[in-house]
Amino acid sequence: MMGKPITGRSFGGCIRYVVDKQQAKILAAEGVRMQNAGTLAHDFNLQRKMRPELGKAVGHLVLSWSKEDLDKLSDEIMVERAKEYLEKVGIRDTQFVVVRHSDRDHPHLHLIYNRVDNNGKTISDKNNFAKNVKACKEITLKYGYHLGEGKEQVNRQALKGKEKIRYELYDAIKAAMKTATTWKELEAALAKQDINIAYKFRSGTSEVQGVSFEKGDIKIKGSAIDRSLSYVQIDATLNRNQQVQQYHAARQANESSLASQLREAIRQSVHSEYRHSPDGGKGLLQILLEPQFVAAAPDPMGDADIARRKRKKHEAEQSHSQGVSR
């Protein structure tokens, strides 16, 4: 299961897009009438008036599952999961409507809610992305839904707005982290793509607590882009890259030093051999280049034949000596 949190200004535009789409089906609603897009927008806007200074009062969530989970998701279950998601991310006591779409291969729903709650208070959108990731993971594991293949499999062309920037940041940071060994190197690599790094420091100290990334007028915390992009995780990766680089540099220097020592030892040995053998004695280089005689392997058949001939000769000599003595 994956979630996509969005905030907006117009209930009318958002509701028309969600409700009037072909094959859209309203599954549930709270605090609003479900007749049509017009009545829904009217009821949302009526409650919105309790907080007129709030520009982006529209809360919009897209909850998606893998197509492998289709058989597990009846309309009733999708509503239950949507309500459970709202509870986990802290969206309570407010109007909402749940709409299922069937225009894609994978099952998904749209949930529109009012950021002005039933008591006229504003529902915070702070840390929306981080809370969304946590809630989706918990629900996925709890009900055994298909785990996604990761951000690398997401269709970038289909993304828009802040979500598009979030994936652009993810791709750029991940690529730069493959070679960077320090934060300065990472900053320089990202600056080439117009991405800036903003550090969060512990109050009154120079200790870094967190990191955010900026592109254009959009700024997103590293951990909200992806858990692997928190300050602690990035710092650990940079340190690891630095250690690997130092290891390879030391190994290369050591191999070069050993090769030089070996060449010098051979040179001195050859020089010494020639110096102590001026009358033609063989030096090390001559010995190394001299062809080696390799004895042939013994022939067991040939050895047996020789032994047989010797035995016959011996017997003949004995017979001859006995004849002479007679």
KEKOL-175188 format. One line per field, with one value per atom (N, C-alpha, C): residue number from 1; atom name; x, y, z. Coordinates in steps of 0.2 Angstrom, whole numbers. Layout:
! residues N
n	c(NUM_...)
atom	c(CA_...)
c1	c(X_...)
c2	c(Y_...)
c3	c(Z_...)
! end
This chain:
! residues 326
n	c(1_1_1_2_2_2_3_3_3_4_4_4_5_5_5_6_6_6_7_7_7_8_8_8_9_9_9_10_10_10_11_11_11_12_12_12_13_13_13_14_14_14_15_15_15_16_16_16_17_17_17_18_18_18_19_19_19_20_20_20_21_21_21_22_22_22_23_23_23_24_24_24_25_25_25_26_26_26_27_27_27_28_28_28_29_29_29_30_30_30_31_31_31_32_32_32_33_33_33_34_34_34_35_35_35_36_36_36_37_37_37_38_38_38_39_39_39_40_40_40_41_41_41_42_42_42_43_43_43_44_44_44_45_45_45_46_46_46_47_47_47_48_48_48_49_49_49_50_50_50_51_51_51_52_52_52_53_53_53_54_54_54_55_55_55_56_56_56_57_57_57_58_58_58_59_59_59_60_60_60_61_61_61_62_62_62_63_63_63_64_64_64_65_65_65_66_66_66_67_67_67_68_68_68_69_69_69_70_70_70_71_71_71_72_72_72_73_73_73_74_74_74_75_75_75_76_76_76_77_77_77_78_78_78_79_79_79_80_80_80_81_81_81_82_82_82_83_83_83_84_84_84_85_85_85_86_86_86_87_87_87_88_88_88_89_89_89_90_90_90_91_91_91_92_92_92_93_93_93_94_94_94_95_95_95_96_96_96_97_97_97_98_98_98_99_99_99_100_100_100_101_101_101_102_102_102_103_103_103_104_104_104_105_105_105_106_106_106_107_107_107_108_108_108_109_109_109_110_110_110_111_111_111_112_112_112_113_113_113_114_114_114_115_115_115_116_116_116_117_117_117_118_118_118_119_119_119_120_120_120_121_121_121_122_122_122_123_123_123_124_124_124_125_125_125_126_126_126_127_127_127_128_128_128_129_129_129_130_130_130_131_131_131_132_132_132_133_133_133_134_134_134_135_135_135_136_136_136_137_137_137_138_138_138_139_139_139_140_140_140_141_141_141_142_142_142_143_143_143_144_144_144_145_145_145_146_146_146_147_147_147_148_148_148_149_149_149_150_150_150_151_151_151_152_152_152_153_153_153_154_154_154_155_155_155_156_156_156_157_157_157_158_158_158_159_159_159_160_160_160_161_161_161_162_162_162_163_163_163_164_164_164_165_165_165_166_166_166_167_167_167_168_168_168_169_169_169_170_170_170_171_171_171_172_172_172_173_173_173_174_174_174_175_175_175_176_176_176_177_177_177_178_178_178_179_179_179_180_180_180_181_181_181_182_182_182_183_183_183_184_184_184_185_185_185_186_186_186_187_187_187_188_188_188_189_189_189_190_190_190_191_191_191_192_192_192_193_193_193_194_194_194_195_195_195_196_196_196_197_197_197_198_198_198_199_199_199_200_200_200_201_201_201_202_202_202_203_203_203_204_204_204_205_205_205_206_206_206_207_207_207_208_208_208_209_209_209_210_210_210_211_211_211_212_212_212_213_213_213_214_214_214_215_215_215_216_216_216_217_217_217_218_218_218_219_219_219_220_220_220_221_221_221_222_222_222_223_223_223_224_224_224_225_225_225_226_226_226_227_227_227_228_228_228_229_229_229_230_230_230_231_231_231_232_232_232_233_233_233_234_234_234_235_235_235_236_236_236_237_237_237_238_238_238_239_239_239_240_240_240_241_241_241_242_242_242_243_243_243_244_244_244_245_245_245_246_246_246_247_247_247_248_248_248_249_249_249_250_250_250_251_251_251_252_252_252_253_253_253_254_254_254_255_255_255_256_256_256_257_257_257_258_258_258_259_259_259_260_260_260_261_261_261_262_262_262_263_263_263_264_264_264_265_265_265_266_266_266_267_267_267_268_268_268_269_269_269_270_270_270_271_271_271_272_272_272_273_273_273_274_274_274_275_275_275_276_276_276_277_277_277_278_278_278_279_279_279_280_280_280_281_281_281_282_282_282_283_283_283_284_284_284_285_285_285_286_286_286_287_287_287_288_288_288_289_289_289_290_290_290_291_291_291_292_292_292_293_293_293_294_294_294_295_295_295_296_296_296_297_297_297_298_298_298_299_299_299_300_300_300_301_301_301_302_302_302_303_303_303_304_304_304_305_305_305_306_306_306_307_307_307_308_308_308_309_309_309_310_310_310_311_311_311_312_312_312_313_313_313_314_314_314_315_315_315_316_316_316_317_317_317_318_318_318_319_319_319_320_320_320_321_321_321_322_322_322_323_323_323_324_324_324_325_325_325_326_326_326)
atom	c(N_CA_C_N_CA_C_N_CA_C_N_CA_C_N_CA_C_N_CA_C_N_CA_C_N_CA_C_N_CA_C_N_CA_C_N_CA_C_N_CA_C_N_CA_C_N_CA_C_N_CA_C_N_CA_C_N_CA_C_N_CA_C_N_CA_C_N_CA_C_N_CA_C_N_CA_C_N_CA_C_N_CA_C_N_CA_C_N_CA_C_N_CA_C_N_CA_C_N_CA_C_N_CA_C_N_CA_C_N_CA_C_N_CA_C_N_CA_C_N_CA_C_N_CA_C_N_CA_C_N_CA_C_N_CA_C_N_CA_C_N_CA_C_N_CA_C_N_CA_C_N_CA_C_N_CA_C_N_CA_C_N_CA_C_N_CA_C_N_CA_C_N_CA_C_N_CA_C_N_CA_C_N_CA_C_N_CA_C_N_CA_C_N_CA_C_N_CA_C_N_CA_C_N_CA_C_N_CA_C_N_CA_C_N_CA_C_N_CA_C_N_CA_C_N_CA_C_N_CA_C_N_CA_C_N_CA_C_N_CA_C_N_CA_C_N_CA_C_N_CA_C_N_CA_C_N_CA_C_N_CA_C_N_CA_C_N_CA_C_N_CA_C_N_CA_C_N_CA_C_N_CA_C_N_CA_C_N_CA_C_N_CA_C_N_CA_C_N_CA_C_N_CA_C_N_CA_C_N_CA_C_N_CA_C_N_CA_C_N_CA_C_N_CA_C_N_CA_C_N_CA_C_N_CA_C_N_CA_C_N_CA_C_N_CA_C_N_CA_C_N_CA_C_N_CA_C_N_CA_C_N_CA_C_N_CA_C_N_CA_C_N_CA_C_N_CA_C_N_CA_C_N_CA_C_N_CA_C_N_CA_C_N_CA_C_N_CA_C_N_CA_C_N_CA_C_N_CA_C_N_CA_C_N_CA_C_N_CA_C_N_CA_C_N_CA_C_N_CA_C_N_CA_C_N_CA_C_N_CA_C_N_CA_C_N_CA_C_N_CA_C_N_CA_C_N_CA_C_N_CA_C_N_CA_C_N_CA_C_N_CA_C_N_CA_C_N_CA_C_N_CA_C_N_CA_C_N_CA_C_N_CA_C_N_CA_C_N_CA_C_N_CA_C_N_CA_C_N_CA_C_N_CA_C_N_CA_C_N_CA_C_N_CA_C_N_CA_C_N_CA_C_N_CA_C_N_CA_C_N_CA_C_N_CA_C_N_CA_C_N_CA_C_N_CA_C_N_CA_C_N_CA_C_N_CA_C_N_CA_C_N_CA_C_N_CA_C_N_CA_C_N_CA_C_N_CA_C_N_CA_C_N_CA_C_N_CA_C_N_CA_C_N_CA_C_N_CA_C_N_CA_C_N_CA_C_N_CA_C_N_CA_C_N_CA_C_N_CA_C_N_CA_C_N_CA_C_N_CA_C_N_CA_C_N_CA_C_N_CA_C_N_CA_C_N_CA_C_N_CA_C_N_CA_C_N_CA_C_N_CA_C_N_CA_C_N_CA_C_N_CA_C_N_CA_C_N_CA_C_N_CA_C_N_CA_C_N_CA_C_N_CA_C_N_CA_C_N_CA_C_N_CA_C_N_CA_C_N_CA_C_N_CA_C_N_CA_C_N_CA_C_N_CA_C_N_CA_C_N_CA_C_N_CA_C_N_CA_C_N_CA_C_N_CA_C_N_CA_C_N_CA_C_N_CA_C_N_CA_C_N_CA_C_N_CA_C_N_CA_C_N_CA_C_N_CA_C_N_CA_C_N_CA_C_N_CA_C_N_CA_C_N_CA_C_N_CA_C_N_CA_C_N_CA_C_N_CA_C_N_CA_C_N_CA_C_N_CA_C_N_CA_C_N_CA_C_N_CA_C_N_CA_C_N_CA_C_N_CA_C_N_CA_C_N_CA_C_N_CA_C_N_CA_C_N_CA_C_N_CA_C_N_CA_C_N_CA_C_N_CA_C_N_CA_C_N_CA_C_N_CA_C_N_CA_C_N_CA_C_N_CA_C_N_CA_C_N_CA_C_N_CA_C_N_CA_C_N_CA_C_N_CA_C_N_CA_C_N_CA_C_N_CA_C_N_CA_C_N_CA_C_N_CA_C_N_CA_C_N_CA_C_N_CA_C_N_CA_C_N_CA_C_N_CA_C_N_CA_C_N_CA_C_N_CA_C_N_CA_C_N_CA_C_N_CA_C_N_CA_C_N_CA_C_N_CA_C_N_CA_C_N_CA_C_N_CA_C_N_CA_C_N_CA_C_N_CA_C_N_CA_C_N_CA_C_N_CA_C_N_CA_C_N_CA_C_N_CA_C_N_CA_C_N_CA_C_N_CA_C_N_CA_C_N_CA_C_N_CA_C_N_CA_C_N_CA_C_N_CA_C_N_CA_C_N_CA_C_N_CA_C_N_CA_C_N_CA_C_N_CA_C_N_CA_C_N_CA_C_N_CA_C_N_CA_C_N_CA_C_N_CA_C_N_CA_C_N_CA_C_N_CA_C_N_CA_C_N_CA_C_N_CA_C_N_CA_C_N_CA_C)
c1	c(4_0_4_2_6_1_4_-1_3_-2_1_-3_-1_-4_-3_-9_-9_-13_-11_-16_-17_-23_-25_-30_-32_-36_-43_-45_-52_-55_-60_-64_-68_-71_-74_-70_-64_-60_-58_-56_-54_-59_-65_-71_-73_-73_-76_-71_-64_-59_-60_-62_-62_-69_-74_-81_-84_-82_-85_-81_-76_-71_-75_-74_-77_-76_-81_-80_-78_-79_-78_-84_-83_-88_-88_-93_-92_-94_-89_-90_-92_-90_-92_-91_-94_-93_-95_-92_-94_-95_-100_-102_-103_-104_-106_-111_-115_-120_-117_-119_-116_-119_-124_-128_-124_-120_-116_-110_-106_-100_-102_-108_-110_-112_-116_-118_-112_-107_-101_-97_-96_-92_-95_-102_-105_-104_-105_-104_-97_-92_-85_-84_-86_-85_-88_-94_-98_-94_-91_-87_-80_-78_-71_-72_-78_-79_-77_-77_-75_-67_-63_-56_-55_-57_-57_-50_-45_-38_-34_-37_-33_-33_-28_-28_-29_-25_-25_-29_-36_-40_-42_-40_-42_-36_-39_-34_-36_-31_-33_-28_-30_-26_-27_-22_-23_-19_-23_-21_-21_-15_-15_-12_-14_-12_-9_-5_-3_-9_-9_-14_-15_-9_-9_-14_-16_-20_-27_-29_-36_-41_-40_-45_-46_-41_-42_-46_-47_-50_-57_-62_-69_-70_-76_-77_-77_-80_-80_-73_-69_-62_-58_-59_-56_-58_-64_-66_-63_-63_-60_-52_-49_-42_-41_-45_-45_-46_-51_-52_-46_-43_-37_-31_-31_-25_-26_-32_-34_-32_-34_-32_-25_-21_-14_-10_-12_-9_-12_-17_-19_-25_-28_-34_-40_-43_-49_-54_-60_-66_-66_-67_-68_-72_-74_-78_-73_-76_-72_-76_-74_-77_-72_-74_-70_-73_-68_-71_-66_-69_-64_-64_-58_-57_-55_-57_-56_-53_-49_-47_-39_-37_-30_-30_-24_-24_-24_-21_-20_-26_-29_-34_-32_-36_-34_-40_-40_-45_-43_-47_-46_-50_-47_-50_-49_-55_-55_-57_-53_-55_-54_-58_-57_-52_-47_-42_-45_-51_-54_-59_-57_-61_-68_-71_-78_-78_-73_-72_-69_-68_-65_-58_-54_-47_-44_-38_-34_-31_-31_-28_-21_-16_-9_-7_-3_0_7_10_17_19_25_27_22_19_14_17_23_26_29_32_35_29_24_18_15_14_11_15_22_26_25_25_24_18_12_6_5_7_7_10_16_20_17_14_11_5_1_-5_-3_2_4_6_10_13_7_3_-3_-7_-9_-14_-10_-4_0_-1_-1_-2_5_4_10_15_21_26_28_29_31_38_40_47_51_49_54_53_56_55_58_63_66_61_55_50_45_44_39_40_34_34_35_40_42_37_36_32_25_22_16_15_21_21_20_17_16_18_19_20_25_23_28_31_26_28_33_33_38_44_44_51_54_50_52_56_54_57_63_63_69_74_73_78_80_76_78_83_82_86_93_93_99_103_100_104_107_103_106_112_111_117_123_122_128_131_127_130_134_134_138_145_147_154_156_152_154_156_162_164_164_162_160_154_152_146_147_153_155_155_157_157_150_146_138_135_137_134_136_142_145_141_140_137_130_126_119_118_123_122_122_126_126_119_114_107_102_105_101_98_101_98_103_100_103_102_107_106_105_100_99_100_104_105_101_99_95_100_101_106_103_106_103_104_98_98_104_108_113_120_120_126_127_133_134_133_130_128_122_123_118_113_107_101_98_97_93_95_93_94_88_88_83_86_82_84_79_82_78_79_74_74_69_71_66_63_56_53_50_53_51_56_55_60_57_61_58_64_62_66_69_75_78_74_72_69_62_59_52_53_59_60_61_65_66_69_68_71_79_81_88_92_88_91_90_89_90_97_98_105_110_107_111_113_108_109_114_113_118_125_125_132_136_132_135_137_134_135_142_142_148_154_154_159_162_157_158_162_160_163_170_171_178_182_180_184_186_181_183_188_187_192_199_199_206_209_205_207_210_207_209_216_216_222_228_227_232_235_230_231_235_233_237_244_244_251_256_253_257_259_254_256_262_261_266_273_273_279_282_278_281_284_281_283_290_291_297_302_301_306_308_303_305_310_308_313_320_320_326_330_327_330_333_330_332_338_337_343_349_349_355_357_353_355_359_356_360_366_366_373_378_376_380_383_379_381_386_385_390_397_396_402_406_403_407_409_407_409_411_417_419_422_424_427_422_415_411_406_406_402_395_390_383_380_376_373_365_362_355_351_352_348_349_355_357_354_354_351_343_340_333_331_336_334_337_341_344_339_339_334_336_331_331_331_335_335_330_325_320_321_323_324_317_318_312_310_303_300_303_304_306_301_304_299_299_294_294_294_292_292_299_303_310_314_313_317_316_310_309_313_313_316_324_327_334_336_331_333_332_328_327_333_336_342_348_349_354_354_348_347_349_347_348_356_359_367_370_368_371_370_364_363_367_368_373_380_382_389_390_385_386_386_382_382_389_392_398_404_404_409_409_403_402_404_403_406_413_417_424_427_424_426_426_422_421_427)
c2	c(-6_0_6_11_17_23_29_34_41_45_51_57_61_66_73_76_83_88_94_99_104_107_112_117_121_127_127_123_123_116_116_110_108_113_112_108_111_108_101_100_93_88_90_85_84_89_87_82_83_78_71_71_64_61_65_62_61_66_65_61_58_54_48_45_39_33_29_23_25_32_33_31_29_26_29_33_35_30_28_23_25_30_33_40_43_50_51_57_59_66_69_76_79_76_79_75_78_74_71_65_61_62_66_66_67_72_74_79_80_85_91_94_101_101_96_96_94_90_89_95_99_105_110_111_116_114_108_106_107_105_106_114_118_125_128_126_128_128_122_121_125_126_129_137_139_146_148_142_143_145_144_146_149_155_159_160_161_163_157_151_145_145_146_146_139_134_127_123_123_120_113_111_105_100_94_88_83_80_75_70_64_58_53_50_44_38_33_27_22_18_14_7_2_-5_-8_-14_-17_-21_-23_-26_-33_-36_-42_-43_-37_-36_-35_-35_-34_-38_-45_-49_-48_-45_-43_-37_-33_-26_-25_-27_-26_-18_-15_-8_-7_-12_-11_-11_-16_-16_-10_-7_-1_5_5_11_10_3_2_4_3_4_12_15_23_26_23_26_24_18_17_21_23_27_34_37_43_43_38_38_38_34_33_40_44_50_56_55_60_65_62_66_64_68_66_71_69_74_79_77_82_78_82_80_76_71_67_63_62_57_53_46_41_39_39_38_33_27_22_23_23_23_17_15_9_10_16_18_15_12_9_2_-1_-8_-10_-5_-7_-3_-6_-3_3_8_14_18_22_27_34_38_45_47_51_53_60_64_71_73_77_79_86_89_96_97_101_103_108_110_114_108_106_101_103_99_100_105_107_112_118_119_125_126_120_120_117_120_117_111_106_100_101_100_101_97_100_96_95_96_95_88_87_80_75_78_73_67_69_63_58_60_55_51_54_51_46_48_44_38_38_32_27_30_26_22_26_23_17_19_14_8_8_2_-2_1_-2_-6_-3_-6_-12_-11_-16_-22_-21_-27_-30_-26_-29_-34_-32_-36_-40_-40_-44_-42_-35_-33_-33_-33_-34_-28_-29_-24_-21_-14_-11_-13_-11_-13_-7_-2_3_9_15_21_20_16_15_13_10_7_12_18_23_26_27_30_38_41_48_52_50_54_55_51_52_57_59_63_70_74_81_85_91_96_94_94_92_85_81_74_72_76_76_78_84_87_82_78_74_68_66_60_63_69_72_72_75_75_68_63_57_54_55_52_56_62_66_65_64_63_56_51_44_44_47_47_50_56_60_56_52_48_42_40_35_36_43_45_50_53_58_55_58_56_61_67_72_76_80_84_89_92_97_94_88_85_84_82_81_87_93_99_102_101_103_99_92_88_90_92_94_101_105_112_112_108_107_106_103_102_107_113_118_115_111_108_111_114_116_112_111_108_113_112_116_112_114_110_112_108_110_108_114_113_113_109_109_116_118_125_127_132_135_131_126_122_122_119_118_110_107_100_99_96_95_90_91_87_84_88_85_89_87_90_90_96_97_98_97_98_103_108_113_113_114_114_119_125_130_133_133_135_130_124_118_115_114_112_106_100_94_91_89_85_79_77_71_65_64_58_58_64_64_62_63_61_53_50_43_42_37_35_35_33_32_39_44_51_55_52_56_59_63_66_60_56_51_46_44_39_41_47_50_51_53_54_47_42_35_33_34_32_36_43_47_44_43_40_33_29_23_23_28_29_32_36_38_33_28_23_18_17_13_16_23_26_26_27_27_20_14_8_6_8_7_11_17_21_18_16_13_6_2_-4_-3_2_4_6_10_13_7_3_-3_-8_-9_-13_-10_-3_0_0_1_0_-7_-12_-19_-20_-18_-19_-15_-9_-6_-9_-12_-15_-22_-25_-31_-30_-25_-23_-21_-17_-15_-21_-26_-32_-36_-37_-41_-37_-30_-26_-27_-27_-27_-34_-39_-46_-48_-45_-46_-43_-37_-33_-36_-39_-42_-49_-53_-59_-57_-52_-51_-48_-44_-41_-47_-52_-57_-63_-63_-68_-65_-61_-57_-62_-68_-73_-77_-75_-79_-83_-82_-86_-83_-88_-86_-82_-77_-72_-75_-71_-73_-72_-67_-66_-72_-74_-80_-86_-87_-93_-94_-88_-88_-89_-87_-88_-94_-98_-104_-109_-113_-118_-124_-127_-132_-139_-144_-151_-155_-158_-162_-169_-173_-180_-183_-188_-192_-196_-197_-202_-209_-213_-220_-224_-229_-233_-240_-242_-248_-254_-254_-259_-260_-254_-255_-258_-256_-258_-266_-268_-275_-279_-277_-280_-280_-275_-275_-280_-280_-285_-293_-294_-301_-303_-298_-299_-301_-297_-298_-305_-307_-313_-319_-319_-324_-324_-318_-318_-321_-320_-323_-330_-333_-340_-343_-340_-343_-343_-338_-338_-344_-345_-350_-357_-358_-365_-366_-361_-361_-363_-360_-361_-368_-371_-378_-383_-382_-386_-386_-381_-380_-384_-384_-387_-395_-397_-405_-407)
c3	c(0_0_0_-4_-4_-4_-1_0_-3_-5_-8_-5_0_3_-1_-2_-6_-2_-2_0_-6_-5_-11_-8_-13_-11_-13_-18_-20_-19_-15_-14_-21_-24_-30_-35_-37_-42_-40_-34_-32_-32_-30_-29_-36_-41_-48_-51_-50_-53_-50_-44_-41_-42_-41_-41_-48_-52_-59_-64_-62_-66_-68_-74_-77_-72_-70_-66_-59_-57_-50_-46_-40_-35_-28_-26_-19_-14_-10_-5_2_4_11_12_17_18_25_28_35_35_37_38_32_26_20_16_12_8_2_0_-6_-12_-13_-19_-26_-25_-31_-29_-34_-33_-30_-33_-30_-23_-21_-13_-9_-11_-8_-7_-12_-12_-7_-8_-4_4_6_13_15_11_13_14_10_10_16_18_23_30_31_37_36_30_29_32_32_34_41_45_52_53_47_47_40_39_33_31_36_34_32_32_30_22_19_12_9_11_9_13_13_17_15_9_5_7_10_11_6_2_-3_-2_-1_-1_-6_-9_-14_-11_-10_-7_-12_-13_-19_-16_-20_-18_-25_-24_-30_-33_-39_-42_-40_-36_-33_-27_-25_-19_-20_-27_-29_-26_-25_-22_-15_-12_-4_-3_-8_-7_-10_-6_-7_-6_-8_-6_2_5_13_16_13_16_15_9_7_11_13_17_24_27_33_33_28_28_27_24_23_30_34_41_45_45_49_47_41_39_42_41_44_52_55_62_64_60_61_60_55_53_57_61_66_63_57_54_58_62_66_66_68_69_63_57_52_46_41_36_31_28_22_18_12_7_4_3_1_-6_-11_-18_-21_-24_-27_-35_-38_-45_-48_-54_-57_-64_-65_-71_-72_-67_-68_-66_-68_-66_-59_-55_-48_-44_-39_-35_-31_-31_-27_-26_-21_-19_-18_-18_-16_-10_-6_0_1_1_2_9_13_19_20_25_27_32_31_36_41_40_46_49_55_58_61_64_66_72_75_80_78_71_68_69_71_72_65_64_58_60_55_55_52_56_53_48_43_38_39_45_46_46_43_42_39_34_31_27_24_20_25_30_35_38_40_44_39_32_27_26_26_25_30_36_42_42_41_41_36_30_24_26_29_30_35_41_46_43_39_37_32_28_23_27_32_35_40_42_46_42_36_32_27_27_22_15_13_7_3_-4_-8_-6_-5_-4_-11_-11_-17_-19_-25_-28_-26_-23_-21_-26_-24_-28_-35_-36_-43_-48_-46_-50_-52_-48_-49_-56_-59_-66_-65_-66_-65_-69_-75_-80_-77_-73_-71_-64_-62_-56_-57_-53_-53_-47_-47_-41_-37_-30_-25_-25_-27_-28_-33_-39_-44_-42_-38_-35_-30_-26_-21_-24_-30_-33_-37_-40_-43_-38_-32_-26_-24_-24_-22_-27_-34_-39_-39_-38_-38_-32_-26_-20_-20_-22_-22_-27_-33_-38_-35_-32_-29_-23_-19_-14_-15_-22_-24_-24_-25_-25_-20_-17_-12_-6_-3_3_9_7_12_11_16_14_9_9_5_-3_-4_-10_-12_-7_-9_-11_-7_-9_-16_-17_-24_-30_-29_-34_-35_-29_-30_-32_-31_-33_-41_-44_-51_-54_-50_-52_-48_-46_-43_-36_-33_-27_-21_-16_-10_-4_1_7_13_17_23_29_34_40_46_50_56_62_66_71_78_83_90_92_96_98_102_100_103_102_98_96_89_87_80_78_83_81_76_71_66_68_68_70_64_59_53_47_41_35_30_26_21_14_9_2_-1_-5_-8_-15_-19_-26_-28_-31_-32_-26_-25_-19_-15_-16_-12_-8_-2_3_7_7_9_14_20_24_21_22_19_21_27_30_27_24_21_14_11_4_4_9_10_16_20_26_25_20_19_18_18_16_22_28_34_35_40_41_43_48_51_45_41_36_31_28_23_26_32_35_36_38_38_31_26_19_17_18_16_20_26_30_27_25_23_16_12_5_6_12_13_15_19_22_16_11_5_1_0_-4_-1_5_9_8_9_9_2_-3_-10_-12_-9_-10_-7_0_3_0_-2_-6_-12_-16_-22_-21_-16_-14_-11_-8_-5_-11_-16_-21_-25_-26_-30_-27_-20_-16_-16_-16_-16_-23_-28_-35_-36_-33_-33_-29_-23_-19_-23_-26_-30_-35_-39_-45_-43_-37_-34_-32_-29_-26_-32_-37_-43_-46_-47_-50_-46_-39_-35_-35_-35_-35_-42_-47_-54_-54_-51_-51_-47_-41_-37_-40_-43_-46_-52_-56_-61_-58_-53_-50_-47_-44_-41_-45_-51_-56_-63_-63_-69_-74_-72_-77_-80_-80_-84_-80_-73_-69_-70_-69_-71_-66_-68_-64_-63_-59_-58_-64_-68_-74_-79_-80_-84_-82_-75_-72_-74_-73_-74_-81_-86_-93_-96_-92_-95_-96_-101_-102_-97_-95_-90_-93_-91_-94_-89_-92_-89_-91_-86_-87_-90_-95_-97_-92_-92_-87_-88_-83_-84_-88_-93_-97_-93_-90_-86_-91_-97_-102_-105_-106_-108_-103_-96_-91_-90_-91_-90_-96_-102_-107_-106_-104_-102_-97_-92_-86_-89_-93_-96_-100_-104_-108_-104_-98_-94_-90_-89_-86_-90_-97_-102_-103_-103_-104_-98_-92_-86_-86_-88_-88_-94_-99_-105_-102_-99_-96_-91_-87_-82_-86_-91_-94_-98_-101_-104_-100_-94_-89_-86_-85_-83_-88_-95_-100_-100_-99_-100_-94_-88_-82_-83_-87_-88_-93)
! end
